[in-house]
Amino acid sequence: MHFLLPGVIAYLFFRKNWKKVWIIFILTMLIDVDHLLATPIFDSNRCSINNHPLHSYYAIFIYVLLLIIPKTRIIAIGLLFHIVTDALDCLWI
Ligand SMILES: [Zn+2]
């Protein structure tokens, strides 16, 4: 889910340079490093949204701002996509 779906989305919407877009999408998974600041590091029963600094509403607001700037738009899409998949995980709990 976290790796294949971004690739499909990159291919559908950015066919010209979908490999580059896919890599950017994968790199946005790095915001999960903020999970390392939490204890325990992995807890499947915990929703990451608003529980980690890079998954807070404040951070999401910044990602939306990045969406407006053309140069950072693809990164912003990847970050917001990451937030959406994490939010979907929360729904399963
Ligand atoms: Zn996350």
PDB file of the backbone (N, CA, C, O) and the ligand in Angstrom, with CONECT records:
HET     ZN  A 101       1
ATOM      1  N   MET A   1       0.836  -1.214   0.000  1.00  0.00           N
ATOM      2  CA  MET A   1       0.000   0.000   0.000  1.00  0.00           C
ATOM      3  C   MET A   1       0.865   1.256   0.000  1.00  0.00           C
ATOM      4  O   MET A   1       0.664   2.158  -0.813  1.00  0.00           O
ATOM      5  N   HIS A   2       1.816   1.306   0.907  1.00  0.00           N
ATOM      6  CA  HIS A   2       2.632   2.512   1.027  1.00  0.00           C
ATOM      7  C   HIS A   2       3.636   2.665  -0.120  1.00  0.00           C
ATOM      8  O   HIS A   2       4.191   3.746  -0.316  1.00  0.00           O
ATOM      9  N   PHE A   3       3.873   1.590  -0.876  1.00  0.00           N
ATOM     10  CA  PHE A   3       4.846   1.703  -1.959  1.00  0.00           C
ATOM     11  C   PHE A   3       4.217   1.577  -3.344  1.00  0.00           C
ATOM     12  O   PHE A   3       4.576   2.317  -4.260  1.00  0.00           O
ATOM     13  N   LEU A   4       3.278   0.640  -3.496  1.00  0.00           N
ATOM     14  CA  LEU A   4       2.708   0.388  -4.818  1.00  0.00           C
ATOM     15  C   LEU A   4       1.708   1.451  -5.251  1.00  0.00           C
ATOM     16  O   LEU A   4       1.741   1.915  -6.390  1.00  0.00           O
ATOM     17  N   LEU A   5       0.833   1.829  -4.351  1.00  0.00           N
ATOM     18  CA  LEU A   5      -0.197   2.803  -4.706  1.00  0.00           C
ATOM     19  C   LEU A   5       0.385   4.147  -5.160  1.00  0.00           C
ATOM     20  O   LEU A   5      -0.095   4.720  -6.138  1.00  0.00           O
ATOM     21  N   PRO A   6       1.415   4.660  -4.467  1.00  0.00           N
ATOM     22  CA  PRO A   6       2.034   5.907  -4.961  1.00  0.00           C
ATOM     23  C   PRO A   6       2.563   5.753  -6.385  1.00  0.00           C
ATOM     24  O   PRO A   6       2.491   6.684  -7.187  1.00  0.00           O
ATOM     25  N   GLY A   7       3.092   4.575  -6.690  1.00  0.00           N
ATOM     26  CA  GLY A   7       3.608   4.315  -8.037  1.00  0.00           C
ATOM     27  C   GLY A   7       2.503   4.371  -9.070  1.00  0.00           C
ATOM     28  O   GLY A   7       2.684   4.930 -10.151  1.00  0.00           O
ATOM     29  N   VAL A   8       1.354   3.791  -8.738  1.00  0.00           N
ATOM     30  CA  VAL A   8       0.198   3.808  -9.639  1.00  0.00           C
ATOM     31  C   VAL A   8      -0.283   5.243  -9.856  1.00  0.00           C
ATOM     32  O   VAL A   8      -0.564   5.651 -10.983  1.00  0.00           O
ATOM     33  N   ILE A   9      -0.374   5.997  -8.766  1.00  0.00           N
ATOM     34  CA  ILE A   9      -0.829   7.391  -8.861  1.00  0.00           C
ATOM     35  C   ILE A   9       0.164   8.215  -9.685  1.00  0.00           C
ATOM     36  O   ILE A   9      -0.239   9.015 -10.529  1.00  0.00           O
ATOM     37  N   ALA A  10       1.456   8.017  -9.437  1.00  0.00           N
ATOM     38  CA  ALA A  10       2.483   8.726 -10.193  1.00  0.00           C
ATOM     39  C   ALA A  10       2.352   8.416 -11.688  1.00  0.00           C
ATOM     40  O   ALA A  10       2.479   9.301 -12.534  1.00  0.00           O
ATOM     41  N   TYR A  11       2.095   7.140 -11.994  1.00  0.00           N
ATOM     42  CA  TYR A  11       1.985   6.724 -13.391  1.00  0.00           C
ATOM     43  C   TYR A  11       0.747   7.318 -14.061  1.00  0.00           C
ATOM     44  O   TYR A  11       0.795   7.706 -15.229  1.00  0.00           O
ATOM     45  N   LEU A  12      -0.354   7.388 -13.326  1.00  0.00           N
ATOM     46  CA  LEU A  12      -1.609   7.890 -13.894  1.00  0.00           C
ATOM     47  C   LEU A  12      -1.587   9.398 -14.121  1.00  0.00           C
ATOM     48  O   LEU A  12      -2.100   9.889 -15.126  1.00  0.00           O
ATOM     49  N   PHE A  13      -0.984  10.137 -13.169  1.00  0.00           N
ATOM     50  CA  PHE A  13      -1.074  11.596 -13.226  1.00  0.00           C
ATOM     51  C   PHE A  13       0.193  12.284 -13.732  1.00  0.00           C
ATOM     52  O   PHE A  13       0.139  13.428 -14.182  1.00  0.00           O
ATOM     53  N   PHE A  14       1.327  11.595 -13.661  1.00  0.00           N
ATOM     54  CA  PHE A  14       2.590  12.211 -14.106  1.00  0.00           C
ATOM     55  C   PHE A  14       3.311  11.249 -15.039  1.00  0.00           C
ATOM     56  O   PHE A  14       4.462  10.888 -14.794  1.00  0.00           O
ATOM     57  N   ARG A  15       2.631  10.830 -16.117  1.00  0.00           N
ATOM     58  CA  ARG A  15       3.177   9.781 -16.962  1.00  0.00           C
ATOM     59  C   ARG A  15       4.529  10.136 -17.569  1.00  0.00           C
ATOM     60  O   ARG A  15       5.356   9.257 -17.811  1.00  0.00           O
ATOM     61  N   LYS A  16       4.754  11.435 -17.815  1.00  0.00           N
ATOM     62  CA  LYS A  16       6.016  11.865 -18.430  1.00  0.00           C
ATOM     63  C   LYS A  16       7.225  11.520 -17.574  1.00  0.00           C
ATOM     64  O   LYS A  16       8.228  11.018 -18.082  1.00  0.00           O
ATOM     65  N   ASN A  17       7.133  11.789 -16.276  1.00  0.00           N
ATOM     66  CA  ASN A  17       8.274  11.521 -15.392  1.00  0.00           C
ATOM     67  C   ASN A  17       7.799  10.802 -14.135  1.00  0.00           C
ATOM     68  O   ASN A  17       8.122  11.188 -13.012  1.00  0.00           O
ATOM     69  N   TRP A  18       7.013   9.730 -14.362  1.00  0.00           N
ATOM     70  CA  TRP A  18       6.388   9.044 -13.221  1.00  0.00           C
ATOM     71  C   TRP A  18       7.388   8.388 -12.291  1.00  0.00           C
ATOM     72  O   TRP A  18       7.129   8.264 -11.093  1.00  0.00           O
ATOM     73  N   LYS A  19       8.555   7.953 -12.835  1.00  0.00           N
ATOM     74  CA  LYS A  19       9.549   7.314 -11.965  1.00  0.00           C
ATOM     75  C   LYS A  19      10.103   8.308 -10.950  1.00  0.00           C
ATOM     76  O   LYS A  19      10.289   7.981  -9.778  1.00  0.00           O
ATOM     77  N   LYS A  20      10.365   9.536 -11.422  1.00  0.00           N
ATOM     78  CA  LYS A  20      10.874  10.590 -10.547  1.00  0.00           C
ATOM     79  C   LYS A  20       9.827  10.933  -9.481  1.00  0.00           C
ATOM     80  O   LYS A  20      10.140  11.096  -8.302  1.00  0.00           O
ATOM     81  N   VAL A  21       8.569  11.038  -9.939  1.00  0.00           N
ATOM     82  CA  VAL A  21       7.474  11.363  -9.011  1.00  0.00           C
ATOM     83  C   VAL A  21       7.311  10.251  -7.977  1.00  0.00           C
ATOM     84  O   VAL A  21       7.079  10.516  -6.798  1.00  0.00           O
ATOM     85  N   TRP A  22       7.436   9.003  -8.433  1.00  0.00           N
ATOM     86  CA  TRP A  22       7.317   7.865  -7.523  1.00  0.00           C
ATOM     87  C   TRP A  22       8.396   7.945  -6.434  1.00  0.00           C
ATOM     88  O   TRP A  22       8.117   7.746  -5.252  1.00  0.00           O
ATOM     89  N   ILE A  23       9.642   8.242  -6.858  1.00  0.00           N
ATOM     90  CA  ILE A  23      10.744   8.345  -5.893  1.00  0.00           C
ATOM     91  C   ILE A  23      10.444   9.430  -4.859  1.00  0.00           C
ATOM     92  O   ILE A  23      10.687   9.253  -3.665  1.00  0.00           O
ATOM     93  N   ILE A  24       9.907  10.568  -5.346  1.00  0.00           N
ATOM     94  CA  ILE A  24       9.555  11.657  -4.425  1.00  0.00           C
ATOM     95  C   ILE A  24       8.477  11.183  -3.446  1.00  0.00           C
ATOM     96  O   ILE A  24       8.533  11.475  -2.251  1.00  0.00           O
ATOM     97  N   PHE A  25       7.495  10.444  -3.976  1.00  0.00           N
ATOM     98  CA  PHE A  25       6.431   9.916  -3.111  1.00  0.00           C
ATOM     99  C   PHE A  25       7.013   8.982  -2.042  1.00  0.00           C
ATOM    100  O   PHE A  25       6.626   9.036  -0.875  1.00  0.00           O
ATOM    101  N   ILE A  26       7.953   8.123  -2.467  1.00  0.00           N
ATOM    102  CA  ILE A  26       8.574   7.197  -1.508  1.00  0.00           C
ATOM    103  C   ILE A  26       9.349   7.987  -0.446  1.00  0.00           C
ATOM    104  O   ILE A  26       9.337   7.644   0.736  1.00  0.00           O
ATOM    105  N   LEU A  27      10.031   9.063  -0.902  1.00  0.00           N
ATOM    106  CA  LEU A  27      10.825   9.868   0.028  1.00  0.00           C
ATOM    107  C   LEU A  27       9.952  10.543   1.089  1.00  0.00           C
ATOM    108  O   LEU A  27      10.405  10.806   2.203  1.00  0.00           O
ATOM    109  N   THR A  28       8.693  10.821   0.728  1.00  0.00           N
ATOM    110  CA  THR A  28       7.812  11.461   1.709  1.00  0.00           C
ATOM    111  C   THR A  28       7.508  10.508   2.871  1.00  0.00           C
ATOM    112  O   THR A  28       7.039  10.932   3.927  1.00  0.00           O
ATOM    113  N   MET A  29       7.782   9.209   2.660  1.00  0.00           N
ATOM    114  CA  MET A  29       7.602   8.253   3.754  1.00  0.00           C
ATOM    115  C   MET A  29       8.605   8.534   4.879  1.00  0.00           C
ATOM    116  O   MET A  29       8.435   8.078   6.010  1.00  0.00           O
ATOM    117  N   LEU A  30       9.657   9.298   4.541  1.00  0.00           N
ATOM    118  CA  LEU A  30      10.680   9.619   5.539  1.00  0.00           C
ATOM    119  C   LEU A  30      10.128  10.461   6.682  1.00  0.00           C
ATOM    120  O   LEU A  30      10.738  10.530   7.748  1.00  0.00           O
ATOM    121  N   ILE A  31       8.972  11.106   6.471  1.00  0.00           N
ATOM    122  CA  ILE A  31       8.417  11.890   7.589  1.00  0.00           C
ATOM    123  C   ILE A  31       7.997  10.965   8.731  1.00  0.00           C
ATOM    124  O   ILE A  31       7.679  11.419   9.830  1.00  0.00           O
ATOM    125  N   ASP A  32       8.001   9.660   8.450  1.00  0.00           N
ATOM    126  CA  ASP A  32       7.710   8.718   9.531  1.00  0.00           C
ATOM    127  C   ASP A  32       8.855   8.614  10.531  1.00  0.00           C
ATOM    128  O   ASP A  32       8.726   7.929  11.546  1.00  0.00           O
ATOM    129  N   VAL A  33       9.982   9.290  10.260  1.00  0.00           N
ATOM    130  CA  VAL A  33      11.072   9.279  11.253  1.00  0.00           C
ATOM    131  C   VAL A  33      10.589   9.884  12.567  1.00  0.00           C
ATOM    132  O   VAL A  33      11.145   9.607  13.630  1.00  0.00           O
ATOM    133  N   ASP A  34       9.551  10.710  12.486  1.00  0.00           N
ATOM    134  CA  ASP A  34       9.062  11.303  13.743  1.00  0.00           C
ATOM    135  C   ASP A  34       8.441  10.244  14.655  1.00  0.00           C
ATOM    136  O   ASP A  34       8.235  10.476  15.846  1.00  0.00           O
ATOM    137  N   HIS A  35       8.147   9.080  14.075  1.00  0.00           N
ATOM    138  CA  HIS A  35       7.647   7.982  14.912  1.00  0.00           C
ATOM    139  C   HIS A  35       8.725   7.545  15.901  1.00  0.00           C
ATOM    140  O   HIS A  35       8.426   7.045  16.985  1.00  0.00           O
ATOM    141  N   LEU A  36      10.004   7.746  15.502  1.00  0.00           N
ATOM    142  CA  LEU A  36      11.127   7.343  16.353  1.00  0.00           C
ATOM    143  C   LEU A  36      11.172   8.166  17.638  1.00  0.00           C
ATOM    144  O   LEU A  36      11.767   7.760  18.636  1.00  0.00           O
ATOM    145  N   LEU A  37      10.523   9.337  17.588  1.00  0.00           N
ATOM    146  CA  LEU A  37      10.497  10.201  18.772  1.00  0.00           C
ATOM    147  C   LEU A  37       9.457   9.720  19.778  1.00  0.00           C
ATOM    148  O   LEU A  37       9.451  10.136  20.937  1.00  0.00           O
ATOM    149  N   ALA A  38       8.584   8.841  19.313  1.00  0.00           N
ATOM    150  CA  ALA A  38       7.510   8.366  20.178  1.00  0.00           C
ATOM    151  C   ALA A  38       7.888   7.050  20.839  1.00  0.00           C
ATOM    152  O   ALA A  38       8.727   6.308  20.328  1.00  0.00           O
ATOM    153  N   THR A  39       7.277   6.770  21.960  1.00  0.00           N
ATOM    154  CA  THR A  39       7.472   5.480  22.617  1.00  0.00           C
ATOM    155  C   THR A  39       6.129   4.808  22.837  1.00  0.00           C
ATOM    156  O   THR A  39       5.227   5.484  23.332  1.00  0.00           O
ATOM    157  N   PRO A  40       5.918   3.572  22.523  1.00  0.00           N
ATOM    158  CA  PRO A  40       6.882   2.737  21.796  1.00  0.00           C
ATOM    159  C   PRO A  40       6.972   3.172  20.337  1.00  0.00           C
ATOM    160  O   PRO A  40       6.068   3.831  19.824  1.00  0.00           O
ATOM    161  N   ILE A  41       8.081   2.796  19.663  1.00  0.00           N
ATOM    162  CA  ILE A  41       8.305   3.235  18.294  1.00  0.00           C
ATOM    163  C   ILE A  41       7.183   2.755  17.382  1.00  0.00           C
ATOM    164  O   ILE A  41       6.670   3.518  16.564  1.00  0.00           O
ATOM    165  N   PHE A  42       6.809   1.500  17.526  1.00  0.00           N
ATOM    166  CA  PHE A  42       5.719   1.003  16.699  1.00  0.00           C
ATOM    167  C   PHE A  42       4.570   0.516  17.571  1.00  0.00           C
ATOM    168  O   PHE A  42       4.736  -0.357  18.423  1.00  0.00           O
ATOM    169  N   ASP A  43       3.423   1.093  17.341  1.00  0.00           N
ATOM    170  CA  ASP A  43       2.224   0.680  18.053  1.00  0.00           C
ATOM    171  C   ASP A  43       1.080   0.707  17.057  1.00  0.00           C
ATOM    172  O   ASP A  43       0.592   1.771  16.677  1.00  0.00           O
ATOM    173  N   SER A  44       0.660  -0.481  16.641  1.00  0.00           N
ATOM    174  CA  SER A  44      -0.349  -0.560  15.589  1.00  0.00           C
ATOM    175  C   SER A  44      -1.707  -0.045  16.056  1.00  0.00           C
ATOM    176  O   SER A  44      -2.597   0.205  15.243  1.00  0.00           O
ATOM    177  N   ASN A  45      -1.860   0.110  17.363  1.00  0.00           N
ATOM    178  CA  ASN A  45      -3.148   0.583  17.870  1.00  0.00           C
ATOM    179  C   ASN A  45      -3.194   2.097  18.024  1.00  0.00           C
ATOM    180  O   ASN A  45      -4.187   2.664  18.481  1.00  0.00           O
ATOM    181  N   ARG A  46      -2.095   2.739  17.632  1.00  0.00           N
ATOM    182  CA  ARG A  46      -2.058   4.182  17.791  1.00  0.00           C
ATOM    183  C   ARG A  46      -2.189   4.852  16.433  1.00  0.00           C
ATOM    184  O   ARG A  46      -1.528   4.467  15.469  1.00  0.00           O
ATOM    185  N   CYS A  47      -3.022   5.826  16.372  1.00  0.00           N
ATOM    186  CA  CYS A  47      -3.171   6.605  15.147  1.00  0.00           C
ATOM    187  C   CYS A  47      -2.037   7.610  15.087  1.00  0.00           C
ATOM    188  O   CYS A  47      -1.791   8.326  16.058  1.00  0.00           O
ATOM    189  N   SER A  48      -1.331   7.673  13.940  1.00  0.00           N
ATOM    190  CA  SER A  48      -0.187   8.589  13.859  1.00  0.00           C
ATOM    191  C   SER A  48      -0.618  10.034  13.627  1.00  0.00           C
ATOM    192  O   SER A  48       0.130  10.964  13.928  1.00  0.00           O
ATOM    193  N   ILE A  49      -1.829  10.223  13.089  1.00  0.00           N
ATOM    194  CA  ILE A  49      -2.291  11.590  12.823  1.00  0.00           C
ATOM    195  C   ILE A  49      -2.428  12.357  14.136  1.00  0.00           C
ATOM    196  O   ILE A  49      -3.119  11.943  15.067  1.00  0.00           O
ATOM    197  N   ASN A  50      -1.733  13.500  14.163  1.00  0.00           N
ATOM    198  CA  ASN A  50      -1.736  14.403  15.314  1.00  0.00           C
ATOM    199  C   ASN A  50      -1.047  13.812  16.539  1.00  0.00           C
ATOM    200  O   ASN A  50      -1.112  14.382  17.628  1.00  0.00           O
ATOM    201  N   ASN A  51      -0.386  12.667  16.359  1.00  0.00           N
ATOM    202  CA  ASN A  51       0.342  12.073  17.461  1.00  0.00           C
ATOM    203  C   ASN A  51       1.844  12.296  17.315  1.00  0.00           C
ATOM    204  O   ASN A  51       2.609  12.119  18.263  1.00  0.00           O
ATOM    205  N   HIS A  52       2.253  12.692  16.100  1.00  0.00           N
ATOM    206  CA  HIS A  52       3.657  12.937  15.820  1.00  0.00           C
ATOM    207  C   HIS A  52       3.786  14.343  15.231  1.00  0.00           C
ATOM    208  O   HIS A  52       2.872  14.834  14.568  1.00  0.00           O
ATOM    209  N   PRO A  53       4.935  14.984  15.480  1.00  0.00           N
ATOM    210  CA  PRO A  53       5.098  16.386  15.014  1.00  0.00           C
ATOM    211  C   PRO A  53       4.834  16.569  13.518  1.00  0.00           C
ATOM    212  O   PRO A  53       4.199  17.541  13.112  1.00  0.00           O
ATOM    213  N   LEU A  54       5.328  15.623  12.692  1.00  0.00           N
ATOM    214  CA  LEU A  54       5.169  15.776  11.243  1.00  0.00           C
ATOM    215  C   LEU A  54       3.819  15.260  10.748  1.00  0.00           C
ATOM    216  O   LEU A  54       3.554  15.261   9.546  1.00  0.00           O
ATOM    217  N   HIS A  55       2.981  14.825  11.661  1.00  0.00           N
ATOM    218  CA  HIS A  55       1.637  14.364  11.296  1.00  0.00           C
ATOM    219  C   HIS A  55       0.574  15.202  11.993  1.00  0.00           C
ATOM    220  O   HIS A  55      -0.591  14.811  12.072  1.00  0.00           O
ATOM    221  N   SER A  56       0.994  16.366  12.500  1.00  0.00           N
ATOM    222  CA  SER A  56       0.047  17.220  13.208  1.00  0.00           C
ATOM    223  C   SER A  56      -0.750  18.059  12.210  1.00  0.00           C
ATOM    224  O   SER A  56      -0.389  18.165  11.038  1.00  0.00           O
ATOM    225  N   TYR A  57      -1.825  18.645  12.694  1.00  0.00           N
ATOM    226  CA  TYR A  57      -2.632  19.509  11.831  1.00  0.00           C
ATOM    227  C   TYR A  57      -1.812  20.718  11.379  1.00  0.00           C
ATOM    228  O   TYR A  57      -2.003  21.239  10.280  1.00  0.00           O
ATOM    229  N   TYR A  58      -0.904  21.147  12.239  1.00  0.00           N
ATOM    230  CA  TYR A  58      -0.025  22.256  11.908  1.00  0.00           C
ATOM    231  C   TYR A  58       0.874  21.897  10.718  1.00  0.00           C
ATOM    232  O   TYR A  58       1.058  22.695   9.799  1.00  0.00           O
ATOM    233  N   ALA A  59       1.430  20.674  10.757  1.00  0.00           N
ATOM    234  CA  ALA A  59       2.277  20.195   9.656  1.00  0.00           C
ATOM    235  C   ALA A  59       1.455  20.041   8.382  1.00  0.00           C
ATOM    236  O   ALA A  59       1.911  20.396   7.295  1.00  0.00           O
ATOM    237  N   ILE A  60       0.243  19.512   8.519  1.00  0.00           N
ATOM    238  CA  ILE A  60      -0.632  19.321   7.359  1.00  0.00           C
ATOM    239  C   ILE A  60      -0.924  20.678   6.703  1.00  0.00           C
ATOM    240  O   ILE A  60      -0.975  20.784   5.477  1.00  0.00           O
ATOM    241  N   PHE A  61      -1.110  21.698   7.520  1.00  0.00           N
ATOM    242  CA  PHE A  61      -1.349  23.050   7.023  1.00  0.00           C
ATOM    243  C   PHE A  61      -0.163  23.523   6.171  1.00  0.00           C
ATOM    244  O   PHE A  61      -0.353  24.144   5.125  1.00  0.00           O
ATOM    245  N   ILE A  62       1.059  23.225   6.626  1.00  0.00           N
ATOM    246  CA  ILE A  62       2.265  23.594   5.865  1.00  0.00           C
ATOM    247  C   ILE A  62       2.308  22.834   4.539  1.00  0.00           C
ATOM    248  O   ILE A  62       2.683  23.399   3.512  1.00  0.00           O
ATOM    249  N   TYR A  63       1.923  21.548   4.559  1.00  0.00           N
ATOM    250  CA  TYR A  63       1.924  20.749   3.334  1.00  0.00           C
ATOM    251  C   TYR A  63       0.955  21.337   2.314  1.00  0.00           C
ATOM    252  O   TYR A  63       1.232  21.337   1.114  1.00  0.00           O
ATOM    253  N   VAL A  64      -0.185  21.840   2.796  1.00  0.00           N
ATOM    254  CA  VAL A  64      -1.173  22.461   1.905  1.00  0.00           C
ATOM    255  C   VAL A  64      -0.575  23.732   1.290  1.00  0.00           C
ATOM    256  O   VAL A  64      -0.804  24.026   0.116  1.00  0.00           O
ATOM    257  N   LEU A  65       0.192  24.480   2.090  1.00  0.00           N
ATOM    258  CA  LEU A  65       0.855  25.686   1.580  1.00  0.00           C
ATOM    259  C   LEU A  65       1.868  25.318   0.492  1.00  0.00           C
ATOM    260  O   LEU A  65       1.987  26.025  -0.509  1.00  0.00           O
ATOM    261  N   LEU A  66       2.595  24.215   0.684  1.00  0.00           N
ATOM    262  CA  LEU A  66       3.579  23.753  -0.304  1.00  0.00           C
ATOM    263  C   LEU A  66       2.903  23.386  -1.618  1.00  0.00           C
ATOM    264  O   LEU A  66       3.504  23.463  -2.689  1.00  0.00           O
ATOM    265  N   LEU A  67       1.632  22.982  -1.511  1.00  0.00           N
ATOM    266  CA  LEU A  67       0.851  22.588  -2.678  1.00  0.00           C
ATOM    267  C   LEU A  67       0.649  23.775  -3.620  1.00  0.00           C
ATOM    268  O   LEU A  67       0.524  23.605  -4.832  1.00  0.00           O
ATOM    269  N   ILE A  68       0.618  24.964  -3.051  1.00  0.00           N
ATOM    270  CA  ILE A  68       0.355  26.182  -3.825  1.00  0.00           C
ATOM    271  C   ILE A  68       1.582  26.555  -4.667  1.00  0.00           C
ATOM    272  O   ILE A  68       1.452  27.084  -5.771  1.00  0.00           O
ATOM    273  N   ILE A  69       2.782  26.269  -4.122  1.00  0.00           N
ATOM    274  CA  ILE A  69       4.022  26.606  -4.823  1.00  0.00           C
ATOM    275  C   ILE A  69       4.324  25.522  -5.864  1.00  0.00           C
ATOM    276  O   ILE A  69       4.493  24.361  -5.492  1.00  0.00           O
ATOM    277  N   PRO A  70       4.399  25.865  -7.162  1.00  0.00           N
ATOM    278  CA  PRO A  70       4.610  24.852  -8.207  1.00  0.00           C
ATOM    279  C   PRO A  70       5.834  23.971  -7.976  1.00  0.00           C
ATOM    280  O   PRO A  70       5.779  22.767  -8.226  1.00  0.00           O
ATOM    281  N   LYS A  71       6.950  24.558  -7.496  1.00  0.00           N
ATOM    282  CA  LYS A  71       8.188  23.790  -7.321  1.00  0.00           C
ATOM    283  C   LYS A  71       8.068  22.700  -6.262  1.00  0.00           C
ATOM    284  O   LYS A  71       8.696  21.648  -6.383  1.00  0.00           O
ATOM    285  N   THR A  72       7.285  22.937  -5.249  1.00  0.00           N
ATOM    286  CA  THR A  72       7.173  21.965  -4.158  1.00  0.00           C
ATOM    287  C   THR A  72       5.869  21.164  -4.231  1.00  0.00           C
ATOM    288  O   THR A  72       5.556  20.374  -3.339  1.00  0.00           O
ATOM    289  N   ARG A  73       5.110  21.389  -5.326  1.00  0.00           N
ATOM    290  CA  ARG A  73       3.785  20.769  -5.415  1.00  0.00           C
ATOM    291  C   ARG A  73       3.813  19.245  -5.351  1.00  0.00           C
ATOM    292  O   ARG A  73       3.015  18.638  -4.637  1.00  0.00           O
ATOM    293  N   ILE A  74       4.744  18.615  -6.107  1.00  0.00           N
ATOM    294  CA  ILE A  74       4.787  17.148  -6.136  1.00  0.00           C
ATOM    295  C   ILE A  74       5.131  16.602  -4.748  1.00  0.00           C
ATOM    296  O   ILE A  74       4.557  15.606  -4.306  1.00  0.00           O
ATOM    297  N   ILE A  75       6.073  17.262  -4.066  1.00  0.00           N
ATOM    298  CA  ILE A  75       6.435  16.842  -2.706  1.00  0.00           C
ATOM    299  C   ILE A  75       5.223  16.967  -1.791  1.00  0.00           C
ATOM    300  O   ILE A  75       4.950  16.088  -0.974  1.00  0.00           O
ATOM    301  N   ALA A  76       4.487  18.096  -1.944  1.00  0.00           N
ATOM    302  CA  ALA A  76       3.298  18.324  -1.118  1.00  0.00           C
ATOM    303  C   ALA A  76       2.243  17.253  -1.367  1.00  0.00           C
ATOM    304  O   ALA A  76       1.608  16.776  -0.427  1.00  0.00           O
ATOM    305  N   ILE A  77       2.053  16.870  -2.634  1.00  0.00           N
ATOM    306  CA  ILE A  77       1.083  15.811  -2.960  1.00  0.00           C
ATOM    307  C   ILE A  77       1.503  14.519  -2.260  1.00  0.00           C
ATOM    308  O   ILE A  77       0.675  13.816  -1.680  1.00  0.00           O
ATOM    309  N   GLY A  78       2.802  14.218  -2.322  1.00  0.00           N
ATOM    310  CA  GLY A  78       3.308  13.012  -1.679  1.00  0.00           C
ATOM    311  C   GLY A  78       3.098  13.040  -0.171  1.00  0.00           C
ATOM    312  O   GLY A  78       2.689  12.043   0.424  1.00  0.00           O
ATOM    313  N   LEU A  79       3.382  14.190   0.446  1.00  0.00           N
ATOM    314  CA  LEU A  79       3.225  14.320   1.892  1.00  0.00           C
ATOM    315  C   LEU A  79       1.762  14.169   2.299  1.00  0.00           C
ATOM    316  O   LEU A  79       1.439  13.480   3.268  1.00  0.00           O
ATOM    317  N   LEU A  80       0.877  14.831   1.534  1.00  0.00           N
ATOM    318  CA  LEU A  80      -0.550  14.758   1.856  1.00  0.00           C
ATOM    319  C   LEU A  80      -1.087  13.346   1.605  1.00  0.00           C
ATOM    320  O   LEU A  80      -1.956  12.857   2.326  1.00  0.00           O
ATOM    321  N   PHE A  81      -0.543  12.700   0.558  1.00  0.00           N
ATOM    322  CA  PHE A  81      -0.941  11.323   0.278  1.00  0.00           C
ATOM    323  C   PHE A  81      -0.547  10.414   1.446  1.00  0.00           C
ATOM    324  O   PHE A  81      -1.294   9.522   1.848  1.00  0.00           O
ATOM    325  N   HIS A  82       0.646  10.671   1.972  1.00  0.00           N
ATOM    326  CA  HIS A  82       1.126   9.927   3.132  1.00  0.00           C
ATOM    327  C   HIS A  82       0.179  10.110   4.328  1.00  0.00           C
ATOM    328  O   HIS A  82      -0.172   9.152   5.016  1.00  0.00           O
ATOM    329  N   ILE A  83      -0.220  11.361   4.551  1.00  0.00           N
ATOM    330  CA  ILE A  83      -1.140  11.666   5.657  1.00  0.00           C
ATOM    331  C   ILE A  83      -2.468  10.928   5.451  1.00  0.00           C
ATOM    332  O   ILE A  83      -3.048  10.393   6.395  1.00  0.00           O
ATOM    333  N   VAL A  84      -2.940  10.912   4.190  1.00  0.00           N
ATOM    334  CA  VAL A  84      -4.221  10.250   3.884  1.00  0.00           C
ATOM    335  C   VAL A  84      -4.134   8.746   4.167  1.00  0.00           C
ATOM    336  O   VAL A  84      -5.043   8.165   4.761  1.00  0.00           O
ATOM    337  N   THR A  85      -3.013   8.115   3.728  1.00  0.00           N
ATOM    338  CA  THR A  85      -2.891   6.665   3.978  1.00  0.00           C
ATOM    339  C   THR A  85      -2.793   6.374   5.477  1.00  0.00           C
ATOM    340  O   THR A  85      -3.346   5.388   5.966  1.00  0.00           O
ATOM    341  N   ASP A  86      -2.076   7.251   6.203  1.00  0.00           N
ATOM    342  CA  ASP A  86      -2.004   7.081   7.661  1.00  0.00           C
ATOM    343  C   ASP A  86      -3.389   7.246   8.289  1.00  0.00           C
ATOM    344  O   ASP A  86      -3.754   6.524   9.217  1.00  0.00           O
ATOM    345  N   ALA A  87      -4.159   8.216   7.763  1.00  0.00           N
ATOM    346  CA  ALA A  87      -5.509   8.459   8.286  1.00  0.00           C
ATOM    347  C   ALA A  87      -6.408   7.246   8.013  1.00  0.00           C
ATOM    348  O   ALA A  87      -7.249   6.887   8.838  1.00  0.00           O
ATOM    349  N   LEU A  88      -6.217   6.623   6.847  1.00  0.00           N
ATOM    350  CA  LEU A  88      -6.993   5.425   6.514  1.00  0.00           C
ATOM    351  C   LEU A  88      -6.650   4.301   7.485  1.00  0.00           C
ATOM    352  O   LEU A  88      -7.523   3.541   7.904  1.00  0.00           O
ATOM    353  N   ASP A  89      -5.350   4.203   7.843  1.00  0.00           N
ATOM    354  CA  ASP A  89      -4.932   3.208   8.830  1.00  0.00           C
ATOM    355  C   ASP A  89      -5.668   3.435  10.146  1.00  0.00           C
ATOM    356  O   ASP A  89      -6.042   2.485  10.834  1.00  0.00           O
ATOM    357  N   CYS A  90      -5.871   4.706  10.486  1.00  0.00           N
ATOM    358  CA  CYS A  90      -6.561   5.049  11.732  1.00  0.00           C
ATOM    359  C   CYS A  90      -7.990   4.541  11.711  1.00  0.00           C
ATOM    360  O   CYS A  90      -8.517   4.115  12.739  1.00  0.00           O
ATOM    361  N   LEU A  91      -8.623   4.585  10.537  1.00  0.00           N
ATOM    362  CA  LEU A  91     -10.006   4.151  10.416  1.00  0.00           C
ATOM    363  C   LEU A  91     -10.154   2.657  10.665  1.00  0.00           C
ATOM    364  O   LEU A  91     -11.213   2.183  11.074  1.00  0.00           O
ATOM    365  N   TRP A  92      -9.062   1.918  10.407  1.00  0.00           N
ATOM    366  CA  TRP A  92      -9.116   0.459  10.571  1.00  0.00           C
ATOM    367  C   TRP A  92      -8.998   0.056  12.034  1.00  0.00           C
ATOM    368  O   TRP A  92      -9.367  -1.056  12.413  1.00  0.00           O
ATOM    369  N   ILE A  93      -8.479   0.971  12.857  1.00  0.00           N
ATOM    370  CA  ILE A  93      -8.261   0.628  14.266  1.00  0.00           C
ATOM    371  C   ILE A  93      -9.614   0.507  14.999  1.00  0.00           C
ATOM    372  O   ILE A  93      -9.644   0.224  16.196  1.00  0.00           O
TER     373      ILE A  93
HETATM  374 ZN    ZN A 101       3.195   8.349   8.716  1.00  0.00          ZN2+
END
